[in-house]
Amino acid sequence: MLAVALFCAFWAVLGFVVFFVAARGGPAGARATIQTQTRGGRKALATIFVLVYVGFGAGIPLVFLAGNSANASSQVGGIKLTSAEKIGRELFGQHCGVCHTLAAANAVGKVGPNLDTIQPSQDLVLHTIANGCFQSPPPTDTAATCLGQGTMPPLILQGKQAQEVASFVAKVAGKE
Ligand code: HEC
């Protein structure tokens, strides 16, 4: 918001300067008006110019840069993350990225399936974390049956952390 206000202010000031010059009959007239002022007046004018130049030249870029870096950590590929999902992103990097590819977490693991491709729901992620995946589970243990591509250990994460990873994965998989 501050960035937008500064941006508008810049154009407002620029517009005013153009108007001022035009109203005084072009650049020569504008100079004449400025130069007829007292020494103190000229000093004040110079100060204002410096303030405007520094304020807009350095101020606007700084505000935009700061705003961008604050946004960068809270979203991936234009998808806004809640604070829980941000934690989920970190947890994914620590616990899942070695085996799974997920663009939004910059993960390129090749042991398990590419999560951008299979786009699991939050429930499936939670289910998989809780039960793990076994290539040939005992016939009675249907919960641990997966895609048949390998083994994923159960309970890598639990409780709140499992929830955070699951909501992050479900939100971003295949979106970036
Ligand atoms: C040791 C490697 C490894 C780690 C670590 C790992 N996985 Fe997996 N994951 C696999 C493999 C292998 C499969 C495929 C199993 C199969 O097809 O039978 C899989 C499958 C999955 C599936 C798909 C299940 C299905 O039925 O389609 C999801 C979702 C998943 N993993 C999420 C995660 C999450 C989230 C984490 C981190 C908490 C994680 N994995 C950590 C190896 C891993």
Boltz pocket constraint, residues with backbone or C-beta under 6 A from the ligand:
constraints:
  - pocket:
      binder: B
      contacts: [[A, 91], [A, 92], [A, 95], [A, 96], [A, 97], [A, 98], [A, 99], [A, 100], [A, 111], [A, 112], [A, 113], [A, 118], [A, 120], [A, 124], [A, 125], [A, 128], [A, 129], [A, 133], [A, 134], [A, 135], [A, 144], [A, 145], [A, 146], [A, 147], [A, 148], [A, 149], [A, 150], [A, 151], [A, 152], [A, 153], [A, 156], [A, 157], [A, 165], [A, 166], [A, 169]]
      max_distance: 6.0
